[in-house]
Each structure stands twice: as structure tokens, then as C-alpha cells.
């Protein structure tokens, strides 16, 4: 009874449509970042060196990239609400699930042999909720920009009115 309840809750947390990211794929992960009351989308692009628990709601990928000569690894929970989307850029032929040997290699030694694949077909996973959220964030940013512009225009009009009043007083005194 309790296991069925736990399974039901876990399945409710899963995303309905996700990209089949495998080890060796070069992916772009679009992650939502919250800074104070602002939100933005940050893109992390690198090679998937590990996939964990593919069928679980806690499925995870570890992505590695080289930034300024330093290796950076980040783990992403695929079903997390902070991960907007995962886009596969390139697919490579590998024979392992955990590509830890890439940590010791750099330059040409870290290259993987590419494989032809249908990029549009693989990445054509539409998540209406994520798209609606992204659209909402863009609309919010646009509305904030309009409000700021209107506030600035009102401030400018107020300054011009004060300036006209001062000039009128100055003209009366002369």
C-alpha cells in the first residue's frame, strides 16, 4: 500500500517528455537560475560523462566541459523543475556509461568519434509547460522593461514641469 503511494507521488513529479541523453552526447542544458526576485535561463554545454537511474524520477546526468582550461562538471536532475530543457548537439560512439577517463585527457586525446543522428528528431520533445514558463518569463521581462521606461518618462516629465515653473518664476522676477 505505502509503496504504491510513494510510486504514485514519484510519477507525479516526473516530466512527461524528456530527451534521451546518453553518455558521450554533447548537450546544452537550459537551467533556470533565480537571483533575488529575477529569473533567467543559463545554458551549460558539455559532454555527458555519466547517466544514472534512467527510469527513475531521480535520473541524473553529469555534464563536463572545459572552461578557461579548467574542467567543470555539473550534475543535473533531469526531472527537476529548474531544468527547462536538454538539447542534444552531437552524439558520439562510446562503449561505457561512465566516461571517467575523459578527466585525465585534454585536447585531441579527449575527442570522441562522432555518429550521424537525426538531430531534429531527437530534440523534438515538446514540453508545453516549459515553453509556457519560458514565454511567461520573456513577457515578464518585457513588462518590467515597459514599466521602467514609463517610470523614466514620468520622471522626465516631472523634471521638465519643474524646470518650466522655475523659468516662469525667474521671468516674473525680472
ChimeraX attribute file (.defattr): number of C-alpha atoms within 10 A of each C-alpha:
attribute: neighborCount
match mode: 1-to-1
recipient: residues
	/A:1	5
	/A:2	7
	/A:3	8
	/A:4	9
	/A:5	10
	/A:6	11
	/A:7	12
	/A:8	11
	/A:9	12
	/A:10	13
	/A:11	13
	/A:12	11
	/A:13	13
	/A:14	18
	/A:15	15
	/A:16	13
	/A:17	13
	/A:18	18
	/A:19	15
	/A:20	13
	/A:21	21
	/A:22	21
	/A:23	23
	/A:24	26
	/A:25	25
	/A:26	23
	/A:27	22
	/A:28	20
	/A:29	21
	/A:30	18
	/A:31	19
	/A:32	17
	/A:33	13
	/A:34	11
	/A:35	8
	/A:36	6
	/A:37	5
	/A:38	10
	/A:39	14
	/A:40	15
	/A:41	16
	/A:42	14
	/A:43	16
	/A:44	16
	/A:45	19
	/A:46	24
	/A:47	27
	/A:48	27
	/A:49	25
	/A:50	21
	/A:51	21
	/A:52	16
	/A:53	10
	/A:54	14
	/A:55	8
	/A:56	14
	/A:57	19
	/A:58	16
	/A:59	16
	/A:60	18
	/A:61	21
	/A:62	18
	/A:63	25
	/A:64	22
	/A:65	19
	/A:66	14
	/A:67	9
	/A:68	7
	/A:69	8
	/A:70	8
	/A:71	13
	/A:72	13
	/A:73	17
	/A:74	12
	/A:75	14
	/A:76	19
	/A:77	15
	/A:78	25
	/A:79	20
	/A:80	16
	/A:81	14
	/A:82	16
	/A:83	19
	/A:84	21
	/A:85	24
	/A:86	22
	/A:87	22
	/A:88	23
	/A:89	16
	/A:90	18
	/A:91	23
	/A:92	18
	/A:93	13
	/A:94	16
	/A:95	9
	/A:96	11
	/A:97	14
	/A:98	16
	/A:99	16
	/A:100	11
	/A:101	9
	/A:102	16
	/A:103	14
	/A:104	9
	/A:105	11
	/A:106	12
	/A:107	7
	/A:108	7
	/A:109	9
	/A:110	11
	/A:111	11
	/A:112	15
	/A:113	9
	/A:114	14
	/A:115	11
	/A:116	9
	/A:117	11
	/A:118	9
	/A:119	13
	/A:120	11
	/A:121	8
	/A:122	15
	/A:123	17
	/A:124	12
	/A:125	16
	/A:126	13
	/A:127	14
	/A:128	11
	/A:129	12
	/A:130	16
	/A:131	13
	/A:132	11
	/A:133	12
	/A:134	16
	/A:135	12
	/A:136	12
	/A:137	16
	/A:138	14
	/A:139	12
	/A:140	14
	/A:141	15
	/A:142	12
	/A:143	12
	/A:144	12
	/A:145	12
	/A:146	12
	/A:147	12
	/A:148	12
	/A:149	12
	/A:150	12
	/A:151	12
	/A:152	12
	/A:153	12
	/A:154	12
	/A:155	12
	/A:156	12
	/A:157	12
	/A:158	12
	/A:159	12
	/A:160	12
	/A:161	12
	/A:162	12
	/A:163	12
	/A:164	12
	/A:165	12
	/A:166	12
	/A:167	11
	/A:168	11
	/A:169	11
	/A:170	10
	/A:171	9
	/A:172	8
	/A:173	6
	/A:174	5
